[in-house]
Amino acid sequence: MTRNISRLLLKDIAASIGLAPEVADRVVFTGNDRLPSCFPVTQLAAATIGAACRAVADLLEADGLSLPVAVDHRLASLWFRFSIRPQGWTLPAAWDAIAGDYRARDGWIKLHTNAARHKRAALAVLGCSATREMVAEAVAGWTSDALEQEIVTAGGCAARLRGRAAWESHPQGRAVSREPLILCDMGSPRNHFYHKSLQIDV
């Protein structure tokens, strides 16, 4: 199942950037390991790596060198999850101490407080100190929609957590569903990625 989803995503990617549809049949996907997610994150990782490798292999084939392309789901997951290994120093925490999911009166909300200005905005709206306990207590007094709007209006970053059906009926969810997987602007004079004679804006 994991491999089938990766192949379907690769077909979408190929179609979006002008690669031949049979590209997906020229990439071998191996392994079934995947990152814990309700979305196909590992499969997307494998498909994008497969598309990039296949494009390079096609360029090499133009010079007479034929190379097979195989993508391991476990390795793709590792690259998407963590690819920096510090030498002689320690990575800072990935998340701010109060960033995360909190229960509001009517559901859950995610506060993104990694940026200092976002943290200040959230705390100003909540009117509390920067501890998880105080933030949780303050959030519990709000409805998730109202808190999301207030924090965003104050210059912060917050999002009510929605189930799939609620997201698909939300204006932003509907807008995203109409977007292609990859959007290529063929006429832009800005930076371009070239694949053979194809010019793709990135």
TORFIPA-24991 format. One record per atom (N, C-alpha, C): atom name; x, y, z. Coordinates in Angstrom, 1 decimal. Atoms other than C-alpha are relative to their C-alpha. Layout:
> atomo/u/v/w
> CA/X/Y/Z $
...
***
This chain:
> atomo/u/v/w
> N/0.8/-1.2/0.0 $
> CA/0.0/0.0/0.0 $
> C/0.9/1.3/0.0 $
> N/-0.9/-1.1/0.0 $
> CA/2.8/2.4/0.9 $
> C/0.6/0.3/-1.3 $
> N/-0.6/-0.2/1.3 $
> CA/4.5/1.8/-2.4 $
> C/-1.0/0.5/-1.1 $
> N/1.0/-0.5/1.0 $
> CA/1.3/2.3/-4.4 $
> C/-0.3/1.5/0.1 $
> N/0.3/-1.5/-0.2 $
> CA/0.6/5.7/-2.8 $
> C/1.2/0.8/-0.5 $
> N/-1.2/-0.7/0.5 $
> CA/4.2/6.7/-3.5 $
> C/0.0/0.1/-1.5 $
> N/0.0/0.0/1.5 $
> CA/3.8/5.8/-7.2 $
> C/-1.1/0.9/-0.5 $
> N/1.1/-1.0/0.4 $
> CA/0.5/7.7/-7.4 $
> C/0.4/1.4/0.2 $
> N/-0.5/-1.4/-0.2 $
> CA/2.1/10.8/-5.9 $
> C/1.1/0.3/-1.0 $
> N/-1.1/-0.2/1.0 $
> CA/5.1/10.4/-8.3 $
> C/-0.7/0.4/-1.3 $
> N/0.7/-0.3/1.2 $
> CA/2.6/10.4/-11.2 $
> C/-0.5/1.4/0.0 $
> N/0.5/-1.4/-0.1 $
> CA/1.0/13.6/-9.9 $
> C/1.2/1.0/-0.2 $
> N/-1.1/-0.9/0.1 $
> CA/4.4/15.2/-9.5 $
> C/0.5/0.1/-1.4 $
> N/-0.4/0.0/1.4 $
> CA/5.5/14.1/-13.0 $
> C/-0.9/0.8/-0.9 $
> N/1.0/-0.7/0.8 $
> CA/2.3/15.5/-14.5 $
> C/0.1/1.5/0.2 $
> N/0.0/-1.4/-0.4 $
> CA/2.7/18.8/-12.6 $
> C/1.3/0.7/-0.6 $
> N/-1.2/-0.7/0.4 $
> CA/6.3/19.5/-13.8 $
> C/0.4/-0.4/-1.5 $
> N/-0.3/0.3/1.4 $
> CA/6.0/18.1/-17.3 $
> C/0.8/-1.2/-0.4 $
> N/-0.7/1.2/0.3 $
> CA/7.8/14.8/-17.0 $
> C/-1.0/-1.0/-0.6 $
> N/0.9/1.0/0.6 $
> CA/6.5/11.9/-19.0 $
> C/-0.7/-0.9/1.0 $
> N/0.8/0.8/-1.0 $
> CA/3.8/9.8/-17.2 $
> C/0.7/-1.3/0.3 $
> N/-0.6/1.3/-0.3 $
> CA/5.9/6.6/-17.5 $
> C/1.2/0.2/0.9 $
> N/-1.1/-0.2/-1.0 $
> CA/8.5/8.2/-15.2 $
> C/-0.3/-0.8/1.3 $
> N/0.4/0.7/-1.2 $
> CA/6.5/6.6/-12.3 $
> C/0.3/-1.4/-0.1 $
> N/-0.2/1.4/0.2 $
> CA/7.0/3.2/-13.8 $
> C/1.5/-0.3/0.0 $
> N/-1.5/0.2/0.1 $
> CA/10.8/3.7/-13.9 $
> C/0.7/0.3/1.3 $
> N/-0.6/-0.1/-1.3 $
> CA/11.3/4.2/-10.2 $
> C/-0.5/-1.1/0.8 $
> N/0.3/1.1/-0.9 $
> CA/11.4/1.3/-7.8 $
> C/-0.1/0.5/1.4 $
> N/0.2/-0.4/-1.4 $
> CA/10.0/1.9/-4.3 $
> C/0.2/-1.3/0.8 $
> N/-0.2/1.1/-0.9 $
> CA/11.2/-0.4/-1.5 $
> C/-0.3/0.3/1.4 $
> N/0.2/-0.2/-1.4 $
> CA/10.4/-0.9/2.1 $
> C/-1.4/0.5/0.3 $
> N/1.3/-0.4/-0.4 $
> CA/7.2/-0.2/4.0 $
> C/0.0/0.9/1.3 $
> N/-0.1/-0.9/-1.2 $
> CA/8.5/1.9/7.0 $
> C/-0.5/1.4/-0.4 $
> N/0.5/-1.4/0.3 $
> CA/6.8/5.3/7.3 $
> C/-0.1/0.7/1.3 $
> N/0.1/-0.9/-1.1 $
> CA/6.7/8.3/9.6 $
> C/-1.4/-0.1/0.6 $
> N/1.4/0.0/-0.6 $
> CA/3.7/8.3/12.1 $
> C/-0.7/1.2/-0.4 $
> N/0.9/-1.1/0.5 $
> CA/1.1/10.5/10.4 $
> C/-1.2/-0.5/-0.6 $
> N/1.2/0.4/0.7 $
> CA/-2.4/10.4/9.2 $
> C/0.0/0.4/-1.4 $
> N/-0.2/-0.3/1.4 $
> CA/-1.1/11.8/6.0 $
> C/1.2/-0.7/-0.6 $
> N/-1.1/0.8/0.6 $
> CA/1.2/10.1/3.5 $
> C/1.3/0.8/-0.1 $
> N/-1.2/-0.8/0.0 $
> CA/4.3/12.1/4.5 $
> C/1.2/-0.8/-0.6 $
> N/-1.1/0.8/0.5 $
> CA/6.8/9.2/3.9 $
> C/-0.2/-0.2/-1.5 $
> N/0.2/0.2/1.4 $
> CA/5.2/8.5/0.5 $
> C/0.3/1.2/-0.8 $
> N/-0.4/-1.2/0.7 $
> CA/5.5/12.1/-0.5 $
> C/1.5/0.2/0.0 $
> N/-1.5/-0.1/0.0 $
> CA/9.1/12.1/0.6 $
> C/0.6/-0.9/-1.0 $
> N/-0.5/1.0/1.0 $
> CA/9.8/9.0/-1.5 $
> C/-0.3/0.5/-1.4 $
> N/0.4/-0.4/1.4 $
> CA/7.9/10.4/-4.5 $
> C/0.8/1.2/-0.5 $
> N/-0.8/-1.2/0.4 $
> CA/9.8/13.7/-4.5 $
> C/1.4/-0.4/-0.3 $
> N/-1.3/0.5/0.2 $
> CA/13.1/12.0/-4.1 $
> C/0.1/-0.8/-1.3 $
> N/0.1/0.8/1.3 $
> CA/12.1/9.6/-6.9 $
> C/0.0/0.9/-1.2 $
> N/0.2/-0.9/1.1 $
> CA/11.1/12.4/-9.2 $
> C/1.4/0.7/-0.3 $
> N/-1.3/-0.7/0.2 $
> CA/14.4/14.3/-8.6 $
> C/1.1/-1.0/-0.6 $
> N/-1.0/1.0/0.5 $
> CA/16.5/11.1/-9.1 $
> C/-0.3/-0.4/-1.4 $
> N/0.4/0.4/1.4 $
> CA/14.6/10.1/-12.2 $
> C/0.4/1.1/-1.0 $
> N/-0.3/-1.1/0.9 $
> CA/15.1/13.6/-13.7 $
> C/1.5/0.0/-0.3 $
> N/-1.5/0.1/0.2 $
> CA/18.9/13.3/-13.1 $
> C/0.4/-1.1/-0.9 $
> N/-0.3/1.2/0.8 $
> CA/18.9/9.8/-14.5 $
> C/-0.3/0.2/-1.5 $
> N/0.3/-0.3/1.4 $
> CA/17.2/11.0/-17.6 $
> C/1.0/0.9/-0.7 $
> N/-1.1/-0.8/0.5 $
> CA/19.8/13.7/-18.1 $
> C/1.2/-0.8/-0.3 $
> N/-1.1/0.9/0.2 $
> CA/22.5/11.1/-17.7 $
> C/-0.2/-0.9/-1.2 $
> N/0.3/0.9/1.1 $
> CA/20.8/8.9/-20.2 $
> C/0.2/0.7/-1.4 $
> N/-0.2/-0.8/1.2 $
> CA/21.1/11.7/-22.8 $
> C/1.5/-0.1/-0.4 $
> N/-1.4/0.2/0.3 $
> CA/24.9/11.1/-22.5 $
> C/0.4/-1.5/-0.1 $
> N/-0.2/1.4/0.2 $
> CA/24.5/7.4/-22.8 $
> C/0.2/-0.9/1.2 $
> N/-0.1/0.7/-1.3 $
> CA/24.6/6.4/-19.1 $
> C/-1.3/-0.3/0.5 $
> N/1.3/0.4/-0.5 $
> CA/21.7/4.4/-18.0 $
> C/0.1/-0.5/1.5 $
> N/0.0/0.3/-1.4 $
> CA/21.0/4.2/-14.2 $
> C/-1.4/-0.3/0.5 $
> N/1.3/0.2/-0.6 $
> CA/18.2/2.6/-12.3 $
> C/-0.3/0.9/1.1 $
> N/0.3/-0.8/-1.1 $
> CA/16.4/4.6/-9.7 $
> C/-0.9/-0.8/1.0 $
> N/0.7/0.7/-1.1 $
> CA/15.3/3.0/-6.4 $
> C/-0.1/0.9/1.2 $
> N/0.2/-0.8/-1.2 $
> CA/13.9/4.8/-3.3 $
> C/-0.5/-0.9/1.1 $
> N/0.4/0.8/-1.2 $
> CA/13.8/3.2/0.1 $
> C/-0.9/0.9/0.9 $
> N/0.9/-0.9/-0.8 $
> CA/10.9/4.5/2.2 $
> C/0.6/0.3/1.4 $
> N/-0.7/-0.3/-1.2 $
> CA/12.9/4.2/5.4 $
> C/1.0/1.2/-0.1 $
> N/-1.0/-1.0/0.2 $
> CA/15.7/6.3/4.1 $
> C/-0.6/1.4/-0.4 $
> N/0.7/-1.2/0.3 $
> CA/13.3/8.8/2.6 $
> C/-0.6/0.7/1.2 $
> N/0.6/-0.5/-1.3 $
> CA/11.6/9.1/6.0 $
> C/1.1/0.7/0.8 $
> N/-1.0/-0.5/-0.8 $
> CA/14.9/9.7/7.7 $
> C/0.5/1.4/-0.5 $
> N/-0.4/-1.3/0.6 $
> CA/15.9/12.5/5.3 $
> C/-1.0/1.1/0.2 $
> N/1.0/-1.0/-0.3 $
> CA/12.6/14.2/5.7 $
> C/-0.2/0.4/1.4 $
> N/0.1/-0.3/-1.4 $
> CA/12.6/13.9/9.4 $
> C/1.1/0.7/0.6 $
> N/-1.2/-0.5/-0.6 $
> CA/16.1/14.7/10.3 $
> C/1.2/-0.2/-0.8 $
> N/-1.1/0.2/0.9 $
> CA/19.1/15.3/8.1 $
> C/1.3/0.8/0.5 $
> N/-1.2/-0.8/-0.5 $
> CA/21.5/17.5/10.3 $
> C/0.5/-0.8/1.2 $
> N/-0.7/0.6/-1.1 $
> CA/24.0/15.9/12.6 $
> C/1.1/0.9/0.4 $
> N/-1.0/-1.0/-0.4 $
> CA/25.9/18.6/14.5 $
> C/1.3/-0.6/0.4 $
> N/-1.4/0.4/-0.3 $
> CA/29.7/18.2/14.9 $
> C/0.5/1.0/1.0 $
> N/-0.5/-0.9/-1.0 $
> CA/30.8/19.8/18.2 $
> C/-0.9/1.1/0.5 $
> N/1.0/-1.0/-0.5 $
> CA/27.6/21.7/18.9 $
> C/-1.3/-0.8/0.1 $
> N/1.3/0.6/-0.2 $
> CA/24.0/20.9/19.9 $
> C/-1.1/0.8/-0.6 $
> N/1.1/-0.7/0.6 $
> CA/20.9/21.6/18.0 $
> C/-0.9/0.6/1.1 $
> N/1.0/-0.5/-0.9 $
> CA/18.5/23.9/19.8 $
> C/-1.3/-0.8/-0.1 $
> N/1.2/0.7/0.0 $
> CA/15.1/22.6/20.7 $
> C/-0.8/0.4/-1.3 $
> N/0.8/-0.3/1.3 $
> CA/12.8/22.3/17.6 $
> C/-1.2/0.9/0.3 $
> N/1.2/-0.8/-0.3 $
> CA/9.9/23.9/19.4 $
> C/0.2/0.8/1.3 $
> N/0.0/-0.8/-1.2 $
> CA/9.4/26.7/21.9 $
> C/-0.7/-0.7/1.1 $
> N/0.5/0.8/-1.1 $
> CA/8.5/25.6/25.4 $
> C/-1.5/0.0/0.1 $
> N/1.5/0.0/-0.1 $
> CA/4.8/26.7/25.1 $
> C/-0.7/-0.3/-1.3 $
> N/0.6/0.4/1.2 $
> CA/4.3/25.8/21.5 $
> C/-0.7/-1.4/0.1 $
> N/0.7/1.3/0.0 $
> CA/1.8/23.0/20.9 $
> C/-1.5/0.1/0.0 $
> N/1.4/0.1/0.1 $
> CA/-1.7/21.8/21.1 $
> C/-0.7/0.2/1.4 $
> N/0.7/-0.2/-1.3 $
> CA/-4.1/23.0/23.8 $
> C/-1.5/-0.2/-0.2 $
> N/1.5/0.2/0.0 $
> CA/-7.7/22.2/24.7 $
> C/-0.7/1.3/0.3 $
> N/0.8/-1.2/-0.2 $
> CA/-10.1/25.1/24.3 $
> C/-1.4/-0.5/0.5 $
> N/1.4/0.4/-0.5 $
> CA/-13.8/25.1/25.4 $
> C/-0.7/-0.9/-1.0 $
> N/0.8/0.8/0.9 $
> CA/-15.0/23.5/22.2 $
> C/0.9/-0.8/-0.9 $
> N/-0.9/0.7/0.8 $
> CA/-12.0/21.7/20.8 $
> C/1.5/0.3/0.3 $
> N/-1.4/-0.2/-0.2 $
> CA/-8.3/22.0/20.3 $
> C/0.6/1.1/-1.0 $
> N/-0.6/-1.0/0.8 $
> CA/-6.0/24.7/19.0 $
> C/1.5/-0.1/0.1 $
> N/-1.5/0.0/0.0 $
> CA/-2.3/24.8/18.0 $
> C/0.5/1.4/0.1 $
> N/-0.7/-1.3/-0.1 $
> CA/-0.2/27.7/19.2 $
> C/1.5/-0.2/-0.6 $
> N/-1.4/0.0/0.6 $
> CA/3.0/28.3/17.1 $
> C/0.7/1.2/0.6 $
> N/-0.7/-1.1/-0.7 $
> CA/5.3/30.4/19.3 $
> C/1.5/-0.1/-0.1 $
> N/-1.5/0.1/0.2 $
> CA/8.8/29.6/17.9 $
> C/0.6/1.4/-0.3 $
> N/-0.5/-1.4/0.3 $
> CA/9.1/33.2/16.6 $
> C/-0.4/0.8/1.2 $
> N/0.3/-0.8/-1.2 $
> CA/9.4/35.7/19.4 $
> C/-1.2/0.9/-0.1 $
> N/1.1/-0.9/0.2 $
> CA/6.8/38.0/17.9 $
> C/-1.3/-0.8/0.1 $
> N/1.2/0.9/-0.2 $
> CA/4.3/35.1/17.7 $
> C/-0.2/-0.3/1.4 $
> N/0.1/0.3/-1.4 $
> CA/5.0/34.2/21.3 $
> C/-0.6/1.2/0.7 $
> N/0.5/-1.2/-0.6 $
> CA/4.5/37.8/22.4 $
> C/-1.5/0.2/-0.3 $
> N/1.4/-0.2/0.4 $
> CA/1.2/38.0/20.5 $
> C/-0.9/-0.9/0.7 $
> N/0.8/1.0/-0.7 $
> CA/-0.2/34.8/22.0 $
> C/-0.1/0.3/1.4 $
> N/0.1/-0.3/-1.4 $
> CA/0.7/35.7/25.5 $
> C/-0.7/1.3/0.3 $
> N/0.8/-1.3/-0.2 $
> CA/-0.7/39.2/25.1 $
> C/-1.5/-0.3/0.0 $
> N/1.4/0.3/0.1 $
> CA/-4.0/37.8/24.0 $
> C/-0.5/-0.8/1.2 $
> N/0.4/0.9/-1.1 $
> CA/-4.1/35.1/26.7 $
> C/0.2/0.7/1.3 $
> N/-0.2/-0.7/-1.3 $
> CA/-2.9/37.5/29.4 $
> C/0.6/-0.9/1.1 $
> N/-0.6/0.9/-1.0 $
> CA/-0.7/34.9/31.1 $
> C/1.5/0.0/-0.2 $
> N/-1.4/0.2/0.1 $
> CA/2.9/34.0/31.8 $
> C/0.3/-1.1/-0.9 $
> N/-0.5/1.0/1.0 $
> CA/5.0/31.8/29.5 $
> C/0.3/-1.4/0.6 $
> N/-0.2/1.4/-0.4 $
> CA/4.5/28.4/31.1 $
> C/-1.2/-0.8/-0.6 $
> N/1.1/0.8/0.7 $
> CA/2.5/25.5/29.6 $
> C/-1.2/-0.1/0.9 $
> N/1.2/0.1/-0.9 $
> CA/0.3/25.3/32.7 $
> C/-0.8/1.2/0.0 $
> N/0.8/-1.2/0.1 $
> CA/-0.7/28.9/32.6 $
> C/-0.6/0.2/-1.3 $
> N/0.6/-0.1/1.3 $
> CA/-1.2/28.9/28.9 $
> C/-1.2/-1.0/-0.2 $
> N/1.1/1.0/0.1 $
> CA/-3.4/25.7/29.1 $
> C/-1.2/0.6/0.8 $
> N/1.1/-0.6/-0.8 $
> CA/-5.5/27.4/31.8 $
> C/-0.7/1.1/-0.7 $
> N/0.5/-1.1/0.7 $
> CA/-5.9/30.5/29.8 $
> C/-0.8/-0.4/-1.3 $
> N/0.6/0.5/1.3 $
> CA/-6.7/28.7/26.5 $
> C/-1.4/-0.7/0.3 $
> N/1.2/0.7/-0.3 $
> CA/-9.4/26.6/28.3 $
> C/-1.2/0.9/0.1 $
> N/1.1/-1.0/-0.1 $
> CA/-11.5/29.8/28.7 $
> C/-0.5/0.5/-1.3 $
> N/0.4/-0.6/1.3 $
> CA/-11.7/30.5/25.0 $
> C/-0.6/-1.1/-0.9 $
> N/0.4/0.9/1.0 $
> CA/-13.5/28.9/22.1 $
> C/1.2/0.0/-1.0 $
> N/-1.1/0.1/0.9 $
> CA/-11.0/27.8/19.5 $
> C/0.0/1.0/-1.2 $
> N/0.0/-0.9/1.1 $
> CA/-12.2/29.9/16.6 $
> C/0.3/1.4/0.5 $
> N/-0.2/-1.4/-0.5 $
> CA/-12.3/33.1/18.7 $
> C/1.5/0.2/0.4 $
> N/-1.4/-0.2/-0.4 $
> CA/-8.8/32.5/20.1 $
> C/0.9/0.0/-1.2 $
> N/-0.8/0.0/1.2 $
> CA/-7.4/31.7/16.7 $
> C/0.0/1.4/-0.7 $
> N/0.2/-1.3/0.6 $
> CA/-8.8/34.9/15.3 $
> C/0.7/1.1/0.8 $
> N/-0.6/-1.1/-0.8 $
> CA/-7.6/37.1/18.2 $
> C/1.5/-0.1/-0.1 $
> N/-1.5/0.1/0.1 $
> CA/-4.0/35.7/18.1 $
> C/0.5/0.4/-1.4 $
> N/-0.4/-0.3/1.4 $
> CA/-3.8/36.0/14.3 $
> C/-0.1/1.6/-0.2 $
> N/0.2/-1.5/0.1 $
> CA/-5.2/39.6/14.5 $
> C/1.1/0.7/0.8 $
> N/-1.1/-0.6/-0.8 $
> CA/-2.5/40.4/17.2 $
> C/1.4/-0.2/-0.7 $
> N/-1.3/0.3/0.6 $
> CA/0.2/39.2/14.8 $
> C/0.7/-1.3/0.3 $
> N/-0.5/1.3/-0.4 $
> CA/0.6/35.7/16.2 $
> C/-0.4/-1.0/-1.0 $
> N/0.3/1.1/0.9 $
> CA/0.2/32.3/14.7 $
> C/-0.7/-1.1/0.8 $
> N/0.8/1.0/-0.7 $
> CA/-2.5/29.9/15.9 $
> C/-1.0/-0.6/-1.0 $
> N/0.9/0.7/0.9 $
> CA/-4.8/27.4/14.2 $
> C/-0.9/-1.0/0.8 $
> N/0.9/1.0/-0.6 $
> CA/-7.9/25.6/15.4 $
> C/0.3/-1.3/-0.7 $
> N/-0.2/1.3/0.6 $
> CA/-7.4/21.9/14.9 $
> C/-1.4/-0.6/-0.5 $
> N/1.3/0.4/0.6 $
> CA/-10.1/20.5/12.6 $
> C/0.1/-1.5/-0.5 $
> N/0.0/1.3/0.6 $
> CA/-11.1/17.0/11.6 $
> C/0.0/0.1/-1.5 $
> N/-0.1/0.0/1.5 $
> CA/-10.9/16.0/7.9 $
> C/-1.2/0.7/-0.6 $
> N/1.3/-0.5/0.6 $
> CA/-14.6/16.8/7.1 $
> C/-0.1/1.5/0.3 $
> N/0.1/-1.4/-0.3 $
> CA/-14.4/20.2/8.9 $
> C/1.0/0.8/-0.9 $
> N/-1.0/-0.7/0.8 $
> CA/-11.2/21.1/7.0 $
> C/-0.4/0.0/-1.4 $
> N/0.4/0.0/1.4 $
> CA/-12.6/20.1/3.7 $
> C/-1.1/1.0/-0.3 $
> N/1.1/-0.9/0.2 $
> CA/-15.6/22.3/4.2 $
> C/0.4/1.5/0.4 $
> N/-0.5/-1.4/-0.4 $
> CA/-13.5/25.3/5.5 $
> C/0.4/0.7/-1.3 $
> N/-0.4/-0.8/1.2 $
> CA/-12.8/28.1/3.0 $
> C/1.5/-0.3/-0.4 $
> N/-1.4/0.2/0.4 $
> CA/-9.0/27.5/3.2 $
> C/0.1/-1.5/-0.5 $
> N/-0.1/1.4/0.4 $
> CA/-9.5/23.7/2.9 $
> C/-0.5/-0.1/-1.4 $
> N/0.5/0.1/1.4 $
> CA/-11.6/24.2/-0.2 $
> C/0.9/0.6/-1.0 $
> N/-0.9/-0.7/0.9 $
> CA/-9.1/26.6/-1.7 $
> C/1.2/-0.9/-0.3 $
> N/-1.2/0.9/0.2 $
> CA/-6.2/24.2/-1.1 $
> C/-0.3/-1.2/-0.9 $
> N/0.3/1.2/0.7 $
> CA/-8.1/21.3/-2.6 $
> C/-0.1/0.3/-1.5 $
> N/0.1/-0.3/1.4 $
> CA/-8.4/23.2/-5.9 $
> C/1.4/0.3/-0.6 $
> N/-1.4/-0.3/0.5 $
> CA/-4.6/23.8/-6.1 $
> C/0.6/-1.3/-0.5 $
> N/-0.7/1.2/0.5 $
> CA/-2.4/21.4/-8.1 $
> C/1.1/-0.4/1.1 $
> N/-1.0/0.4/-0.9 $
> CA/0.2/19.4/-6.2 $
> C/1.3/0.9/-0.1 $
> N/-1.1/-1.0/0.3 $
> CA/2.9/21.6/-7.8 $
> C/-0.5/1.0/-1.0 $
> N/0.5/-1.0/0.9 $
> CA/2.2/24.9/-9.5 $
> C/1.2/0.5/-0.7 $
> N/-1.1/-0.5/0.9 $
> CA/4.5/25.8/-12.4 $
> C/-0.4/1.2/-0.7 $
> N/0.3/-1.2/0.7 $
> CA/4.6/29.3/-13.8 $
> C/1.0/0.0/-1.1 $
> N/-0.9/0.2/1.1 $
> CA/6.1/28.8/-17.2 $
> C/0.5/1.4/-0.6 $
> N/-0.4/-1.2/0.7 $
> CA/6.3/32.5/-18.1 $
> C/0.8/1.0/0.9 $
> N/-0.7/-0.9/-0.9 $
> CA/8.0/34.0/-15.0 $
> C/1.5/0.1/-0.3 $
> N/-1.4/-0.2/0.2 $
> CA/11.4/35.6/-15.5 $
> C/0.9/-0.3/1.2 $
> N/-0.8/0.2/-1.2 $
> CA/12.5/34.7/-12.0 $
> C/0.8/-1.3/0.0 $
> N/-0.9/1.2/0.0 $
> CA/14.6/31.7/-10.9 $
> C/-0.8/-1.2/-0.7 $
> N/0.6/1.1/0.7 $
> CA/14.0/28.6/-13.0 $
> C/0.8/-1.3/0.2 $
> N/-0.6/1.3/0.0 $
> CA/14.7/24.9/-12.8 $
> C/-0.2/-0.6/-1.4 $
> N/0.1/0.5/1.3 $
> CA/15.5/23.3/-16.1 $
> C/0.1/-1.5/-0.1 $
> N/0.0/1.5/0.2 $
> CA/14.7/19.7/-17.1 $
> C/0.0/-0.1/-1.6 $
> N/-0.1/0.0/1.4 $
> CA/15.9/19.2/-20.7 $
> C/-0.4/1.3/-0.6 $
> N/0.4/-1.3/0.6 $
> CA/14.1/21.9/-22.7 $
> C/-1.1/0.6/0.8 $
> N/1.1/-0.5/-0.8 $
> CA/11.5/22.4/-20.0 $
> C/0.4/1.0/1.0 $
> N/-0.3/-1.0/-0.9 $
> CA/11.6/25.6/-18.0 $
> C/-1.1/0.1/1.0 $
> N/1.0/0.1/-1.1 $
> CA/9.9/25.5/-14.6 $
> C/0.4/1.0/1.1 $
> N/-0.2/-1.0/-1.0 $
> CA/9.5/28.4/-12.2 $
> C/0.0/-0.7/1.4 $
> N/0.0/0.5/-1.3 $
> CA/10.5/27.5/-8.6 $
> C/0.2/1.1/1.0 $
***
